[in-house]
Amino acid sequence: MPTLTTPAPDRTAAPLRIGPHTVAPPVVLAPMAGITNAPFRTLCREFSGGKGLFVSEMITTRALVERNEKTMQLIHFDATETPRSIQLYGVDPVTVGKAVRMIAEEDLADHIDLNFGCPVPKVTRKGGGSALPYKRNLLRAIVREAVTGAGDLPVTMKMRKGLDDDHLTYLDAGRIAVEEGVTAIALHGRTTAQHYGGTADWDAIARLKEHVPEIPVLGNGDIWSAEDALRMVRETGCDGVVVGRGCLGRPWLFADLVAAFEGRTDAFVRPTLREVADVMVRHATLLGEWIGDEARGVIDFRKHVAWYLKGFAVGSEMRKRLAITSSLEALRAGLDELDLDQPWPTGADGPRGRTSGNNRVVLPDGWLKDPYDCAGIGEDAELDTSGG
């Protein structure tokens, strides 16, 4: 079991209500392409003791409606996952409506989150993700179709501040969400242009909370530790937090978050390298079981190696070797050559994952001419694959 240290006590947080579901403490795993598949959600959920909400990778509505094989695998949930949470991406209201009705009628999930936050060019160039809220009428049409099609299933949405500082959309989008029956909103305090660079604007989260007091607002951006999460709640008044890059290579962060929000003074996880290595092998094992092929599971795990080992004294050659392994035996053997008694390194809790910023926003031709007109957006603008 990972070693523990004692955090400073803090106030407990009120449970988060998402439709019929109570999320206590109010902690959500952010959907991340290629990361938040069933194996990673399992790890995070185990460390949290089953507390919190763990959202799937981005699921493309067109691919879901067409029952794409990869997509159908991505929406598979472990029997212990409850509530089952799917994030949908779509730009065509009709297709989004079909996908949501399919989820509701076939009992594929218990909660639907709409993706209006992805800044990746291949998404925004089709008018999707964080580009879409600029088109207010299109946003309203998609949300309306989703909420109507969902029936009793709660619908939430995740978004960014806007395209850039000159094209902010989050307050308008928040009001549309309330008017169309969205249950909760998550705001990443960055623009599309920032991608993951710079500093998240927590003041924007506070402004959104003031603007839409009718529904819960969750904050996202620059939560690298449990202390960051508590500080965000204190400083913004948000109703909960969404954690993304902060848990890369650190699924035990959810144990810290649960302890912090519950005001307990007994449990922040500070694993030794030996304990980290055990988690790494388990993660790779789960991936192999999920994919149905050990080698492919280990290959998929490679991207996690640097995140898990951040801050530990591991030579560059060994890092490279571990990042090209293709079997559990080789992964375990390489890890066993390390000084596994190393304690959790100072400074390992900081930023991880993508940090690029100040990017050119890629949009459909003429996208900025009219923030209301959405002519030309149709089913052909849908991505045909899921996972980002």
TORSEDREN-42290 format. One record per residue: residue in one letter; x, y, z of N, C-alpha, C in turn. Coordinates in steps of 0.2 Angstrom, whole numbers, padded with zeros to 4 digits, always signed. Layout:
% TORSEDREN-42290
AXYZXYZXYZ...
***
This chain:
% TORSEDREN-42290
M+0004-0006+0000+0000+0000+0000+0004+0006+0000P+0003+0011-0004+0007+0017-0004+0008+0021+0002T+0013+0024+0004+0014+0027+0010+0010+0033+0010L+0009+0035+0017+0004+0041+0018+0008+0047+0022T+0006+0053+0020+0008+0058+0024+0001+0062+0027T+0002+0067+0031-0004+0070+0034-0005+0077+0031P-0011+0078+0028-0012+0085+0025-0015+0089+0030A-0015+0096+0029-0018+0100+0033-0025+0100+0033P-0029+0100+0038-0036+0099+0038-0040+0105+0034D-0045+0103+0030-0049+0109+0027-0056+0107+0028R-0060+0112+0025-0067+0111+0026-0070+0105+0021T-0075+0102+0023-0078+0097+0019-0082+0101+0013A-0083+0097+0008-0087+0100+0002-0094+0097+0002A-0098+0101+0000-0105+0098-0001-0105+0093-0007P-0109+0088-0007-0110+0083-0012-0112+0087-0018L-0110+0084-0024-0113+0087-0031-0118+0083-0033R-0124+0086-0035-0129+0083-0038-0129+0083-0046I-0129+0078-0049-0130+0078-0056-0136+0073-0058G-0142+0076-0059-0148+0073-0060-0149+0068-0053P-0150+0062-0054-0152+0058-0048-0145+0055-0045H-0140+0057-0047-0133+0055-0045-0130+0060-0040T-0128+0057-0034-0124+0061-0030-0117+0059-0030V-0112+0065-0032-0105+0064-0032-0102+0067-0026A-0100+0063-0022-0097+0065-0016-0090+0061-0014P-0085+0065-0013-0084+0072-0014-0085+0074-0022P-0086+0080-0023-0087+0083-0030-0081+0083-0034V-0079+0077-0036-0072+0076-0040-0074+0072-0046V-0072+0075-0052-0073+0072-0058-0067+0071-0062L-0066+0065-0065-0060+0064-0069-0062+0066-0076A-0058+0071-0079-0059+0074-0085-0058+0069-0091P-0062+0069-0096-0061+0065-0102-0055+0067-0105M-0050+0062-0107-0044+0063-0110-0043+0058-0115A-0042+0060-0122-0041+0055-0127-0035+0051-0126G-0036+0044-0127-0031+0039-0126-0029+0038-0119I-0032+0041-0114-0030+0041-0107-0036+0038-0103T-0042+0041-0103-0047+0039-0098-0051+0033-0101N-0048+0028-0103-0051+0022-0105-0053+0018-0099A-0056+0012-0100-0058+0008-0094-0053+0006-0089P-0047+0004-0091-0042+0002-0087-0039+0008-0082F-0039+0014-0085-0036+0020-0081-0042+0022-0077R-0048+0022-0079-0054+0024-0074-0054+0019-0068T-0052+0012-0070-0052+0007-0064-0047+0009-0059L-0041+0011-0061-0036+0013-0057-0038+0019-0052C-0040+0024-0056-0042+0030-0052-0048+0029-0047R-0053+0025-0049-0058+0023-0045-0056+0019-0039E-0051+0014-0040-0049+0010-0035-0046+0015-0029F-0042+0019-0031-0038+0024-0027-0043+0028-0023S-0049+0030-0026-0054+0034-0023-0058+0031-0019G-0058+0024-0019-0063+0020-0015-0070+0020-0018G-0070+0021-0025-0076+0021-0028-0080+0028-0028K-0077+0033-0025-0080+0040-0024-0078+0044-0030G-0082+0048-0032-0081+0053-0038-0084+0051-0044L-0083+0054-0050-0086+0053-0056-0081+0052-0061F-0081+0047-0065-0075+0045-0070-0078+0045-0077V-0076+0049-0081-0079+0050-0088-0075+0047-0093S-0079+0044-0098-0075+0040-0103-0071+0045-0108E-0067+0042-0112-0064+0046-0118-0070+0049-0122M-0068+0054-0126-0073+0057-0130-0076+0052-0135I-0082+0052-0136-0086+0047-0140-0089+0051-0146T-0087+0050-0152-0090+0054-0158-0097+0051-0159T-0102+0056-0160-0109+0054-0160-0110+0050-0167R-0107+0052-0172-0108+0049-0179-0105+0041-0178A-0099+0040-0175-0096+0034-0174-0101+0029-0170L-0104+0032-0165-0108+0029-0160-0114+0026-0164V-0117+0031-0168-0123+0029-0171-0122+0024-0176E-0116+0024-0180-0114+0019-0185-0112+0013-0181R-0111+0013-0175-0109+0007-0171-0102+0005-0173N-0097+0010-0174-0090+0008-0175-0087+0004-0170E-0083-0001-0172-0081-0006-0168-0077-0003-0162K-0072+0001-0164-0068+0005-0159-0072+0009-0154T-0077+0012-0156-0081+0016-0152-0085+0012-0147M-0088+0006-0150-0092+0002-0145-0087-0001-0140Q-0081-0002-0141-0076-0004-0136-0075+0001-0131L-0075+0007-0133-0073+0013-0129-0079+0014-0124I-0085+0013-0126-0091+0014-0121-0092+0008-0117H-0088+0003-0117-0088-0003-0112-0086+0000-0105F-0091-0002-0100-0089+0000-0093-0089-0006-0089D-0084-0006-0084-0083-0011-0080-0090-0012-0075A-0091-0018-0073-0097-0019-0069-0097-0015-0063T-0092-0013-0060-0091-0009-0054-0092-0001-0055E-0092+0001-0062-0093+0008-0063-0100+0010-0062T-0101+0015-0058-0107+0018-0057-0106+0025-0054P-0109+0030-0057-0113+0030-0063-0108+0029-0069R-0111+0026-0074-0107+0026-0081-0108+0032-0084S-0102+0035-0086-0102+0042-0089-0099+0042-0096I-0103+0045-0101-0100+0045-0107-0100+0052-0109Q-0094+0054-0112-0093+0061-0115-0094+0060-0123L-0099+0065-0126-0100+0064-0133-0098+0071-0136Y-0095+0070-0142-0093+0075-0147-0098+0075-0153G-0100+0081-0155-0104+0081-0161-0105+0088-0163V-0106+0089-0170-0108+0096-0172-0114+0096-0176D-0117+0091-0177-0124+0090-0180-0129+0089-0175P-0134+0093-0174-0139+0092-0169-0143+0085-0170V-0144+0084-0177-0148+0078-0178-0144+0071-0176T-0138+0071-0178-0134+0066-0176-0133+0065-0168V-0132+0071-0165-0131+0071-0158-0137+0068-0155G-0143+0070-0157-0150+0068-0155-0150+0060-0155K-0148+0058-0161-0148+0050-0162-0144+0047-0157A-0138+0049-0156-0133+0046-0152-0136+0046-0145V-0139+0051-0142-0141+0052-0136-0147+0047-0135R-0152+0047-0140-0157+0042-0139-0155+0035-0139M-0150+0034-0143-0147+0027-0143-0144+0025-0136I-0141+0030-0133-0138+0028-0126-0144+0027-0121A-0149+0031-0121-0154+0031-0117-0158+0025-0118E-0160+0023-0124-0164+0017-0126-0161+0011-0124E-0154+0011-0125-0151+0004-0125-0147+0004-0118D-0148+0009-0114-0145+0008-0107-0138+0008-0107L-0135+0012-0111-0127+0012-0112-0124+0016-0107A-0127+0021-0104-0124+0025-0099-0129+0028-0094D-0127+0031-0089-0131+0034-0084-0130+0042-0084H-0126+0044-0087-0124+0051-0088-0121+0053-0094I-0123+0059-0097-0120+0061-0104-0117+0068-0103D-0111+0068-0105-0107+0075-0105-0106+0077-0112L-0107+0083-0114-0106+0086-0120-0099+0089-0121N-0095+0088-0126-0089+0091-0127-0089+0097-0131F-0088+0103-0127-0087+0109-0131-0081+0112-0128G-0076+0108-0127-0070+0111-0124-0063+0109-0127C-0064+0104-0132-0058+0101-0135-0055+0106-0140P-0048+0108-0139-0045+0113-0143-0041+0110-0149V-0041+0104-0150-0037+0101-0155-0039+0103-0162P-0034+0105-0167-0036+0107-0173-0041+0103-0177K-0040+0096-0177-0044+0092-0181-0051+0092-0179V-0052+0094-0173-0059+0095-0170-0062+0102-0172T-0058+0107-0170-0060+0114-0171-0061+0116-0178R-0057+0113-0183-0058+0115-0190-0064+0112-0193K-0068+0108-0189-0074+0106-0192-0080+0109-0188G-0078+0114-0183-0083+0118-0180-0085+0114-0173G-0081+0109-0171-0083+0106-0165-0079+0108-0159G-0080+0104-0154-0076+0106-0147-0077+0113-0145S-0071+0116-0144-0071+0123-0141-0073+0128-0146A-0073+0126-0152-0075+0131-0158-0083+0132-0158L-0086+0127-0156-0094+0127-0157-0097+0132-0153P-0096+0133-0147-0100+0138-0143-0100+0145-0146Y-0095+0147-0150-0096+0153-0154-0102+0154-0158K-0105+0149-0161-0111+0148-0164-0117+0147-0159R-0119+0152-0157-0124+0152-0151-0130+0147-0153N-0133+0149-0159-0139+0145-0161-0137+0137-0162L-0132+0136-0165-0130+0129-0166-0129+0126-0159L-0125+0129-0154-0125+0126-0147-0131+0125-0144R-0136+0130-0145-0143+0129-0142-0146+0123-0145A-0146+0122-0152-0149+0116-0155-0146+0110-0153I-0140+0109-0152-0136+0103-0150-0138+0101-0143V-0138+0106-0139-0140+0105-0132-0147+0103-0131R-0151+0106-0135-0159+0105-0134-0160+0098-0137E-0157+0096-0142-0158+0089-0145-0155+0084-0140A-0150+0085-0136-0147+0081-0132-0151+0080-0125V-0153+0085-0123-0157+0085-0117-0164+0082-0118T-0167+0083-0124-0173+0080-0126-0173+0073-0127G-0167+0071-0130-0166+0064-0132-0164+0059-0126A-0161+0063-0121-0159+0059-0115-0164+0057-0110G-0170+0060-0111-0175+0057-0106-0173+0059-0099D-0173+0054-0095-0171+0054-0088-0164+0055-0086L-0160+0054-0091-0153+0054-0090-0150+0061-0090P-0146+0063-0085-0144+0070-0084-0139+0071-0090V-0139+0077-0092-0134+0080-0097-0130+0086-0094T-0124+0085-0095-0119+0091-0093-0115+0093-0099M-0111+0098-0098-0107+0100-0103-0100+0103-0101K-0095+0102-0105-0088+0105-0103-0086+0110-0108M-0084+0115-0106-0082+0120-0111-0076+0124-0109R-0073+0129-0114-0068+0133-0112-0071+0140-0112K-0066+0145-0110-0068+0152-0110-0071+0155-0117G-0068+0153-0122-0069+0155-0129-0064+0153-0133L-0064+0156-0139-0059+0155-0144-0052+0158-0142D-0053+0164-0140-0047+0168-0138-0050+0174-0134D-0045+0178-0132-0047+0184-0127-0052+0189-0131D-0052+0189-0137-0057+0193-0141-0063+0190-0143H-0064+0183-0142-0070+0180-0143-0072+0175-0138L-0074+0178-0132-0076+0174-0126-0083+0172-0127T-0085+0166-0125-0091+0163-0126-0094+0160-0120Y-0090+0160-0114-0093+0155-0109-0099+0158-0105L-0100+0164-0105-0106+0167-0101-0112+0166-0105D-0112+0167-0112-0117+0166-0116-0119+0158-0116A-0114+0154-0117-0115+0147-0117-0118+0144-0110G-0115+0147-0105-0118+0145-0098-0126+0147-0098R-0128+0153-0100-0135+0154-0100-0139+0150-0105I-0136+0148-0111-0140+0143-0115-0140+0137-0112A-0135+0134-0108-0136+0128-0105-0141+0128-0100V-0142+0133-0096-0147+0133-0091-0154+0133-0094E-0155+0137-0099-0161+0138-0102-0163+0131-0106E-0158+0127-0108-0160+0121-0111-0160+0115-0107G-0159+0116-0101-0160+0110-0096-0154+0106-0094V-0148+0109-0096-0141+0106-0094-0141+0105-0086T-0138+0100-0083-0138+0099-0076-0132+0102-0073A-0127+0102-0076-0121+0105-0073-0116+0107-0079I-0112+0112-0077-0107+0114-0082-0100+0114-0079A-0095+0112-0083-0088+0112-0081-0084+0117-0086L-0080+0122-0083-0077+0127-0087-0069+0126-0086H-0066+0124-0091-0059+0125-0091-0057+0132-0092G-0053+0135-0088-0051+0142-0088-0046+0144-0093R-0046+0141-0099-0042+0143-0104-0046+0144-0110T-0043+0148-0115-0046+0148-0122-0044+0143-0126T-0047+0142-0132-0044+0138-0137-0037+0139-0139A-0036+0146-0140-0029+0148-0142-0024+0146-0137Q-0025+0146-0131-0021+0144-0126-0019+0136-0126H-0023+0132-0128-0023+0125-0128-0022+0123-0120Y-0015+0121-0119-0014+0120-0112-0008+0124-0109G-0007+0129-0112-0001+0134-0110-0004+0139-0105G+0001+0143-0102-0001+0148-0098-0004+0146-0092T-0008+0150-0089-0011+0149-0082-0018+0149-0083A-0022+0144-0080-0029+0144-0080-0032+0150-0077D-0037+0153-0080-0041+0159-0077-0046+0157-0072W-0044+0156-0066-0049+0154-0061-0055+0159-0060D-0053+0166-0061-0058+0171-0060-0064+0170-0065A-0062+0167-0071-0068+0166-0075-0073+0160-0073I-0070+0156-0069-0074+0151-0066-0079+0154-0061A-0076+0159-0057-0080+0162-0052-0086+0166-0055R-0084+0170-0061-0089+0174-0064-0094+0169-0067L-0093+0163-0070-0098+0159-0072-0102+0157-0067K-0100+0155-0061-0104+0153-0055-0109+0158-0053E-0106+0165-0053-0111+0170-0052-0116+0171-0057H-0114+0169-0064-0119+0171-0069-0124+0165-0070V-0123+0159-0068-0128+0154-0068-0128+0150-0061P-0131+0154-0056-0132+0151-0050-0137+0145-0050E-0141+0144-0055-0146+0139-0055-0143+0132-0055I-0137+0131-0058-0135+0124-0058-0128+0124-0056P-0125+0118-0054-0118+0117-0052-0113+0119-0057V-0108+0123-0055-0102+0124-0060-0096+0121-0057L-0093+0117-0061-0086+0114-0059-0080+0117-0063G-0075+0118-0059-0069+0121-0061-0064+0116-0064N-0060+0118-0069-0055+0114-0072-0049+0118-0074G-0043+0116-0073-0037+0119-0075-0032+0120-0070D-0026+0118-0070-0021+0119-0066-0022+0116-0059I-0025+0110-0059-0026+0106-0052-0021+0101-0052W-0016+0102-0049-0010+0097-0049-0010+0093-0042S-0013+0095-0037-0013+0092-0031-0020+0093-0028A-0021+0089-0022-0027+0090-0018-0028+0097-0016E-0022+0100-0014-0023+0107-0011-0025+0112-0016D-0023+0111-0022-0025+0115-0028-0033+0115-0029A-0035+0109-0028-0043+0108-0029-0047+0112-0023L-0044+0111-0017-0048+0114-0012-0047+0122-0013R-0041+0124-0015-0040+0131-0016-0045+0134-0021M-0046+0130-0027-0050+0132-0032-0057+0133-0029V-0060+0128-0025-0066+0129-0023-0067+0135-0018R-0062+0136-0014-0062+0142-0010-0062+0149-0013E-0058+0149-0019-0057+0155-0022-0062+0157-0027T-0066+0152-0030-0070+0153-0035-0078+0152-0033G-0079+0148-0028-0085+0146-0026-0088+0141-0030C-0084+0137-0034-0087+0132-0039-0089+0126-0034D-0093+0122-0037-0097+0117-0034-0093+0110-0034G-0087+0110-0038-0083+0104-0038-0078+0105-0043V-0074+0100-0044-0068+0101-0048-0067+0095-0053V-0064+0097-0059-0063+0092-0064-0056+0091-0065V-0053+0086-0064-0046+0085-0064-0043+0081-0071G-0039+0084-0074-0036+0081-0080-0029+0079-0080R-0025+0083-0083-0018+0082-0083-0014+0080-0076G-0017+0083-0071-0014+0082-0064-0014+0075-0062C-0018+0070-0065-0018+0063-0063-0014+0059-0068L-0011+0062-0073-0007+0058-0078-0001+0055-0074G-0001+0048-0074+0005+0045-0070+0004+0045-0063R-0002+0047-0061-0004+0048-0053-0011+0046-0052P-0013+0041-0053-0020+0039-0052-0022+0039-0045W-0017+0039-0040-0018+0040-0033-0020+0047-0031L-0019+0052-0036-0022+0058-0034-0029+0058-0032F-0033+0053-0034-0040+0053-0032-0041+0051-0025A-0036+0047-0022-0036+0046-0015-0035+0052-0011D-0030+0057-0013-0029+0063-0010-0035+0067-0010L-0038+0068-0016-0044+0072-0017-0049+0070-0012V-0051+0064-0012-0056+0061-0007-0054+0063+0000A-0048+0062+0002-0046+0064+0009-0047+0071+0010A-0045+0075+0005-0045+0082+0006-0052+0085+0007F-0056+0083+0002-0063+0086+0002-0067+0083+0008E-0065+0077+0011-0069+0075+0017-0066+0078+0023G-0061+0082+0023-0058+0085+0029-0054+0080+0033R-0052+0075+0030-0048+0070+0034-0041+0072+0035T-0038+0069+0040-0031+0071+0041-0026+0065+0041D-0028+0060+0038-0024+0054+0038-0021+0051+0032A-0023+0055+0026-0021+0051+0020-0019+0055+0014F-0013+0057+0013-0011+0059+0006-0006+0054+0004V-0006+0052-0002-0002+0046-0005+0004+0049-0007R+0010+0046-0005+0016+0048-0007+0020+0042-0008P+0019+0038-0014+0022+0032-0015+0030+0032-0016T+0033+0026-0014+0040+0025-0016+0040+0023-0023L+0046+0023-0026+0046+0021-0033+0044+0013-0034R+0045+0009-0028+0043+0002-0029+0035+0002-0029E+0032+0006-0026+0024+0006-0026+0022+0009-0033V+0026+0014-0035+0024+0017-0042+0025+0011-0047A+0030+0007-0047+0032+0002-0051+0026-0003-0051D+0024-0005-0046+0018-0010-0045+0012-0007-0049V+0011+0000-0048+0005+0003-0051+0006+0002-0059M+0012+0004-0061+0013+0004-0068+0012-0003-0071V+0014-0008-0068+0013-0015-0070+0006-0017-0070R+0002-0015-0065-0005-0016-0065-0009-0012-0071H-0007-0006-0072-0010-0002-0077-0009-0005-0084A-0002-0007-0085-0001-0011-0092-0005-0017-0092T-0005-0021-0087-0009-0027-0087-0016-0026-0088L-0019-0021-0085-0026-0020-0086-0028-0018-0094L-0023-0014-0096-0024-0012-0104-0023-0018-0108G-0019-0023-0107-0018-0029-0111-0025-0033-0110E-0028-0034-0104-0034-0037-0103-0040-0034-0107W-0040-0027-0107-0045-0024-0110-0045-0024-0118I-0038-0024-0120-0037-0024-0127-0038-0031-0130G-0036-0036-0125-0036-0043-0127-0029-0045-0130D-0024-0042-0129-0018-0043-0131-0012-0040-0127E-0008-0044-0123-0003-0041-0119+0001-0036-0122A+0004-0038-0128+0009-0034-0131+0006-0027-0133R+0000-0027-0136-0003-0021-0138-0005-0017-0131G-0007-0020-0126-0008-0017-0120-0002-0013-0117V+0004-0016-0117+0010-0013-0115+0012-0008-0120I+0011-0009-0126+0013-0003-0131+0009+0003-0130D+0002+0002-0128-0002+0007-0127+0000+0011-0120F+0003+0007-0116+0005+0010-0109+0011+0014-0110R+0015+0013-0115+0021+0017-0116+0021+0024-0115K+0015+0028-0117+0015+0035-0116+0014+0037-0109H+0013+0032-0104+0012+0034-0097+0019+0033-0094V+0024+0030-0096+0030+0029-0093+0033+0035-0090A+0034+0040-0094+0037+0047-0092+0033+0050-0086W+0026+0050-0087+0022+0053-0082+0023+0049-0075Y+0023+0043-0075+0024+0039-0069+0031+0040-0066L+0036+0041-0070+0043+0041-0067+0045+0048-0066K+0041+0053-0067+0043+0060-0066+0046+0062-0059G+0052+0065-0059+0055+0066-0053+0059+0061-0050F+0059+0055-0052+0063+0050-0049+0069+0049-0052A+0074+0047-0049+0081+0046-0052+0081+0040-0056V+0080+0041-0063+0080+0036-0067+0084+0038-0073G+0089+0035-0075+0093+0037-0081+0090+0038-0087S+0092+0042-0092+0089+0043-0098+0088+0037-0102E+0094+0033-0102+0094+0026-0106+0088+0021-0103M+0088+0021-0097+0083+0017-0094+0076+0019-0096R+0075+0026-0096+0068+0029-0098+0066+0027-0105K+0071+0027-0109+0070+0025-0116+0069+0018-0117R+0072+0014-0113+0071+0007-0113+0064+0005-0111L+0062+0008-0105+0055+0006-0103+0050+0009-0108A+0051+0014-0111+0046+0017-0116+0046+0013-0122I+0050+0008-0123+0049+0004-0129+0048-0003-0128T+0046-0005-0122+0045-0012-0120+0038-0014-0123S+0038-0021-0124+0032-0023-0128+0029-0030-0124S+0032-0031-0118+0029-0036-0114+0029-0035-0107L+0025-0038-0103+0025-0036-0096+0031-0039-0092E+0034-0044-0095+0040-0047-0092+0046-0042-0093A+0046-0039-0099+0051-0034-0100+0050-0028-0096L+0044-0025-0095+0043-0020-0091+0044-0021-0084R+0042-0026-0081+0044-0028-0074+0051-0029-0073A+0055-0032-0078+0062-0033-0077+0066-0026-0077G+0064-0022-0082+0067-0015-0082+0066-0011-0075L+0060-0011-0073+0058-0008-0067+0062-0011-0061D+0063-0017-0061+0067-0020-0055+0074-0019-0055E+0077-0016-0060+0084-0014-0060+0084-0007-0057L+0079-0003-0056+0079+0003-0053+0080+0003-0045D+0082+0009-0043+0083+0009-0035+0075+0010-0033L+0072+0005-0031+0065+0005-0030+0063+0008-0023D+0068+0009-0019+0067+0012-0012+0067+0019-0012Q+0067+0022-0018+0067+0030-0018+0060+0032-0016P+0060+0037-0011+0054+0040-0009+0051+0045-0014W+0045+0047-0013+0042+0051-0018+0046+0058-0018P+0048+0060-0024+0052+0065-0025+0049+0072-0024T+0053+0077-0021+0051+0083-0020+0049+0087-0027G+0044+0090-0028+0043+0094-0034+0039+0089-0039A+0037+0083-0038+0034+0079-0043+0027+0080-0044D+0024+0085-0040+0017+0086-0040+0015+0092-0045G+0020+0094-0048+0019+0100-0053+0016+0098-0060P+0016+0103-0064+0012+0102-0071+0015+0096-0074R+0011+0092-0078+0013+0087-0082+0008+0087-0088G+0010+0083-0093+0006+0083-0100+0008+0089-0104R+0003+0090-0109+0004+0095-0114+0004+0102-0110T+0009+0106-0112+0009+0113-0110+0009+0118-0115S+0009+0116-0122+0009+0121-0127+0004+0126-0127G+0005+0132-0129+0000+0138-0129+0001+0143-0135N-0003+0148-0135-0003+0153-0140-0003+0150-0147N-0008+0146-0148-0008+0142-0154-0013+0146-0159R-0012+0145-0165-0017+0148-0170-0023+0144-0170V-0029+0147-0169-0035+0143-0169-0038+0141-0176V-0038+0135-0177-0040+0132-0184-0048+0132-0184L-0051+0135-0188-0059+0136-0189-0061+0135-0196P-0067+0133-0197-0070+0132-0203-0070+0139-0207D-0070+0139-0213-0070+0146-0217-0076+0150-0215G-0075+0156-0213-0080+0161-0212-0083+0160-0205W-0080+0156-0201-0083+0154-0194-0085+0160-0190L-0080+0165-0191-0081+0171-0186-0086+0177-0189K-0088+0176-0195-0092+0181-0198-0099+0183-0194D-0102+0177-0192-0108+0178-0188-0108+0173-0182P-0109+0176-0176-0109+0171-0170-0116+0167-0170Y-0120+0168-0174-0127+0165-0173-0128+0160-0179D-0127+0162-0185-0128+0158-0191-0124+0152-0191C-0127+0146-0192-0123+0140-0192-0125+0136-0199A-0126+0140-0204-0127+0137-0211-0121+0133-0213G-0122+0127-0216-0116+0124-0219-0113+0118-0214I-0116+0118-0208-0114+0113-0203-0119+0107-0204G-0116+0101-0205-0121+0095-0206-0117+0089-0204E-0120+0083-0206-0117+0077-0204-0110+0076-0206D-0109+0079-0212-0102+0078-0215-0096+0081-0211A-0098+0085-0206-0093+0089-0202-0092+0084-0196E-0095+0079-0195-0094+0075-0189-0088+0071-0190L-0084+0070-0185-0078+0065-0185-0081+0058-0185D-0077+0054-0188-0079+0047-0189-0076+0042-0184T-0072+0045-0180-0068+0040-0175-0069+0043-0168S-0069+0039-0163-0069+0042-0156-0062+0042-0153G-0062+0045-0147-0056+0045-0143-0052+0051-0144G-0054+0056-0149-0050+0062-0150-0045+0061-0156
***
